Amino acid sequence: MNALKQNYKVVAIALIAVVVALLSAVVIVPETHQAVVVRTGQPVRIFNMFRPDQPYGQTGAGVQLRIPFVEQVQMVDRRVLDLDMERTQVLSNDQQRLQVDAYARYRIIDPVKLVERAGNERQLESQLLPILTSVVRQELGRRPFASLISAERGTAMANITRTLDEQARNYGAQVLDVRIKAADLPEGRPLDAAFTRMETDRQEEAATIRAAGNRDAQIIQAEAQAEAARIYADAYNKDPGFYDFYRAMQSYRQTFLNGEGQSAMVLSDDSEYFRQFQGER
């Protein structure tokens, strides 16, 4: 009887051990994560690895199996993650001290490389944050403050994204985008001085543009007057008599009509001024 009870205990323990082993062998991989199976410290396979050409539900998520107590499973996020840079001071090309907030969006595309070189997402962020800060400082330091509020800002962001992505690839990550949340001048007297300097620069630029416009206007006016004189001279040379008659009529109009009939002139009847009234050419 005791032997039978002992056999039941052995069977029960064996069944429990089998159940525990089966439960330990089962891994549930969510859609939002990639599972890296590690054996003796080396990654051997991946469940639900991110592939841009495969839709959700067809990449290996769900119930998977591993060798209990031999293989360990490390979950790696496969969603788009944010890398938030701390507010930092940047010196622009025109010597403006800016307080810059920026962030990057990235995704883990090679979980094996991440596990081997960074360990996990938290360690990856600690590696990428100094790189992001350094790249932002270098890129914005080559540009004036005005470029941050113009179309040139997009070029700067593209350069920062490309440089950060090259570094992130070493850790199995892909940088999708880098954006600046805020780029402000420091409060207080430096800000007032910066605004005064910017206002002075714009006033000087406006004065330069107005001076150039006046110069161009004078050149155009002089060229037009020279062209008019040339045309008058050509007309006079072709028919001097008609030209003399035309200029006399202009003089009569200016003298008599513009005076609204109030003009009075005392001249002899053979005056040269009235030669055209006498029918002489």
C-alpha distance (Angstrom), angle and dihedral (degrees) to the residues before:
residue distance angle dihedral
M1 . . .
N2 3.78 . .
A3 3.80 89.9 .
L4 3.82 90.3 53.7
K5 3.79 91.3 50.7
Q6 3.76 89.7 48.3
N7 3.79 90.3 52.4
Y8 3.81 90.3 50.7
K9 3.79 90.0 52.5
V10 3.78 91.7 50.1
V11 3.79 91.5 48.8
A12 3.80 91.7 47.1
I13 3.80 91.8 49.2
A14 3.80 90.2 47.6
L15 3.80 91.4 50.1
I16 3.79 91.1 48.6
A17 3.80 89.8 48.9
V18 3.80 90.7 50.4
V19 3.80 91.9 48.6
V20 3.81 91.1 48.3
A21 3.81 90.1 48.2
L22 3.80 91.9 49.2
L23 3.79 91.9 47.6
S24 3.81 90.0 47.8
A25 3.78 89.9 50.9
V26 3.79 93.3 54.0
V27 3.79 117.6 88.4
I28 3.79 122.4 -175.4
V29 3.79 110.1 -152.4
P30 3.83 114.4 -164.3
E31 3.79 121.6 -142.8
T32 3.79 90.5 -113.2
H33 3.81 95.8 59.3
Q34 3.77 142.8 55.8
A35 3.81 117.9 -138.0
V36 3.81 119.3 -142.5
V37 3.81 113.2 -162.9
V38 3.81 110.6 -146.9
R39 3.80 122.2 -164.0
T40 3.82 119.9 -174.0
G41 3.78 89.6 -16.3
Q42 3.80 95.8 -51.6
P43 3.84 125.9 103.7
V44 3.80 109.3 -120.1
R45 3.83 105.6 172.9
I46 3.80 143.8 -4.3
F47 3.80 131.6 -133.5
N48 3.81 120.9 -154.6
M49 3.81 94.6 2.2
F50 3.80 114.7 -174.6
R51 3.77 113.8 -101.4
P52 3.81 118.4 170.7
D53 3.81 93.1 -148.6
Q54 3.82 95.4 54.5
P55 3.82 123.7 76.6
Y56 3.79 123.9 -133.0
G57 3.78 114.1 -79.2
Q58 3.81 95.7 36.4
T59 3.79 102.0 72.0
G60 3.81 101.9 76.7
A61 3.79 105.3 -82.9
G62 3.78 118.9 150.5
V63 3.82 130.8 44.6
Q64 3.82 115.4 3.8
L65 3.81 134.2 167.2
R66 3.79 133.5 -126.5
I67 3.80 136.3 174.1
P68 3.83 106.1 -90.6
F69 3.80 118.2 -118.8
V70 3.83 90.6 -0.2
E71 3.77 103.2 64.5
Q72 3.79 123.6 49.9
V73 3.79 124.0 -159.9
Q74 3.81 122.8 -142.1
M75 3.78 118.9 -168.0
V76 3.81 118.8 -139.6
D77 3.80 122.3 -170.8
R78 3.81 113.7 -114.9
R79 3.82 96.0 -171.1
V80 3.80 127.0 97.9
L81 3.82 107.2 -83.2
D82 3.80 132.2 -160.3
L83 3.78 126.5 -126.7
D84 3.81 107.7 -162.3
M85 3.80 115.3 -160.8
E86 3.78 118.6 -147.5
R87 3.80 116.8 -114.0
T88 3.80 106.1 -85.7
Q89 3.79 138.3 177.8
V90 3.81 118.5 -111.3
L91 3.82 127.0 -172.7
S92 3.82 109.4 -141.7
N93 3.80 126.0 -147.8
D94 3.82 91.3 -98.1
Q95 3.82 91.3 53.2
Q96 3.81 96.0 -101.0
R97 3.81 115.3 148.7
L98 3.79 106.2 -138.7
Q99 3.80 130.8 -169.8
V100 3.81 103.5 -140.4
D101 3.81 129.9 -166.9
A102 3.81 115.6 -171.4
Y103 3.78 139.4 163.6
A104 3.80 137.5 -167.3
R105 3.80 131.7 -148.5
Y106 3.80 117.6 -145.1
R107 3.80 142.7 163.9
I108 3.80 133.7 -150.3
I109 3.81 107.2 -117.0
D110 3.82 98.8 164.1
P111 3.82 109.8 39.7
V112 3.81 92.9 175.7
K113 3.81 91.7 59.3
L114 3.80 89.2 45.9
V115 3.82 92.4 53.5
E116 3.81 92.6 45.4
R117 3.84 98.4 45.7
A118 3.79 106.5 24.5
G119 3.80 106.9 16.6
N120 3.81 98.2 -142.7
E121 3.79 143.7 -4.5
R122 3.81 94.0 -84.5
Q123 3.79 92.0 55.3
L124 3.79 89.5 46.0
E125 3.81 91.1 55.6
S126 3.79 90.7 50.5
Q127 3.82 87.9 54.3
L128 3.82 96.5 46.0
L129 3.82 99.9 42.5
P130 3.84 95.9 70.5
I131 3.81 89.4 45.4
L132 3.81 91.9 51.3
T133 3.82 91.7 48.5
S134 3.80 92.0 48.9
V135 3.81 94.1 47.1
V136 3.82 92.5 48.4
R137 3.81 91.2 50.7
Q138 3.80 93.2 48.2
E139 3.80 95.9 46.4
L140 3.80 97.2 43.7
G141 3.79 90.7 42.1
R142 3.81 88.7 64.7
R143 3.80 92.8 54.8
P144 3.83 135.7 65.0
F145 3.79 120.6 -112.9
A146 3.84 91.6 -109.5
S147 3.82 90.4 63.7
L148 3.82 89.7 67.3
I149 3.81 90.7 66.0
S150 3.81 96.3 42.8
A151 3.79 137.4 67.0
E152 3.81 88.6 -85.8
R153 3.79 88.2 75.5
G154 3.82 89.9 75.0
T155 3.81 90.4 57.4
A156 3.80 91.0 51.3
M157 3.80 91.7 50.4
A158 3.81 91.4 49.1
N159 3.81 90.7 52.4
I160 3.81 91.7 48.7
T161 3.82 91.5 48.2
R162 3.80 92.5 49.9
T163 3.80 94.4 48.5
L164 3.81 94.2 45.9
D165 3.80 91.3 46.6
E166 3.81 91.0 55.1
Q167 3.81 89.5 56.1
A168 3.80 94.8 42.1
R169 3.82 91.9 54.9
N170 3.80 87.8 68.8
Y171 3.81 87.6 66.2
G172 3.80 97.3 42.3
A173 3.82 95.9 -99.6
Q174 3.79 132.6 122.7
V175 3.82 119.5 -147.7
L176 3.79 109.3 -142.1
D177 3.78 101.6 -178.6
V178 3.81 144.8 -12.2
R179 3.80 121.6 -152.0
I180 3.79 136.2 180.0
K181 3.79 113.3 -129.5
A182 3.81 95.0 -171.8
A183 3.79 138.8 -4.9
D184 3.79 108.6 -174.2
L185 3.75 135.1 168.5
P186 3.83 113.9 -120.2
E187 3.78 116.7 -92.4
G188 3.81 122.7 -105.4
R189 3.78 131.8 27.1
P190 3.83 96.6 -12.1
L191 3.80 88.8 57.6
D192 3.82 92.5 49.4
A193 3.79 91.0 47.2
A194 3.79 90.6 50.0
F195 3.79 92.4 51.1
T196 3.82 90.8 48.2
R197 3.79 90.8 50.3
M198 3.80 91.7 48.1
E199 3.82 91.1 48.9
T200 3.81 91.3 50.2
D201 3.79 91.4 48.4
R202 3.80 91.2 51.8
Q203 3.79 92.1 47.9
E204 3.80 90.7 51.3
E205 3.78 90.2 47.8
A206 3.82 90.9 50.4
A207 3.83 91.3 49.3
T208 3.78 90.1 50.6
I209 3.80 91.4 50.7
R210 3.82 92.0 48.3
A211 3.82 91.5 48.7
A212 3.79 90.7 50.3
G213 3.82 89.8 48.9
N214 3.81 92.4 50.9
R215 3.78 90.7 48.4
D216 3.79 92.2 50.7
A217 3.82 90.6 46.8
Q218 3.79 91.6 53.1
I219 3.77 91.5 48.2
I220 3.81 91.7 49.9
Q221 3.82 91.8 46.4
A222 3.81 92.0 49.5
E223 3.79 91.4 48.1
A224 3.82 90.4 49.1
Q225 3.81 92.2 49.8
A226 3.79 90.6 48.4
E227 3.81 90.6 50.0
A228 3.80 91.0 48.7
A229 3.80 90.8 50.6
R230 3.78 90.1 49.5
I231 3.80 91.3 51.4
Y232 3.81 91.4 48.1
A233 3.78 90.5 49.4
D234 3.79 92.1 49.3
A235 3.80 90.5 49.8
Y236 3.80 92.3 48.2
N237 3.78 91.6 50.6
K238 3.80 92.4 50.7
D239 3.84 95.9 50.9
P240 3.81 114.4 2.4
G241 3.80 92.2 177.2
F242 3.80 94.6 55.7
Y243 3.78 91.2 44.4
D244 3.81 90.3 52.8
F245 3.82 90.2 49.4
Y246 3.82 92.0 48.0
R247 3.80 93.5 51.0
A248 3.83 90.6 47.1
M249 3.82 90.8 53.3
Q250 3.80 90.1 50.3
S251 3.80 89.7 51.9
Y252 3.83 92.3 49.2
R253 3.82 91.0 50.4
Q254 3.77 92.0 49.1
T255 3.79 91.9 48.1
F256 3.81 103.0 41.6
L257 3.83 108.9 22.4
N258 3.81 99.0 40.0
G259 3.77 88.2 49.6
E260 3.85 88.3 59.3
G261 3.82 92.0 -127.8
Q262 3.83 93.4 -57.4
S263 3.81 96.0 105.9
A264 3.80 118.1 114.6
M265 3.79 124.5 -169.4
V266 3.81 129.3 179.5
L267 3.79 109.4 -154.5
S268 3.77 136.3 144.2
D269 3.78 117.8 -100.9
D270 3.78 91.6 -113.2
S271 3.83 94.0 51.7
E272 3.78 115.5 142.0
Y273 3.82 89.2 -129.5
F274 3.83 91.8 68.2
R275 3.75 94.9 42.8
Q276 3.79 92.4 115.3
F277 3.84 90.8 56.6
Q278 3.80 88.4 56.9
G279 3.80 90.8 58.5
E280 3.78 94.4 -113.5
R281 3.77 122.3 143.9
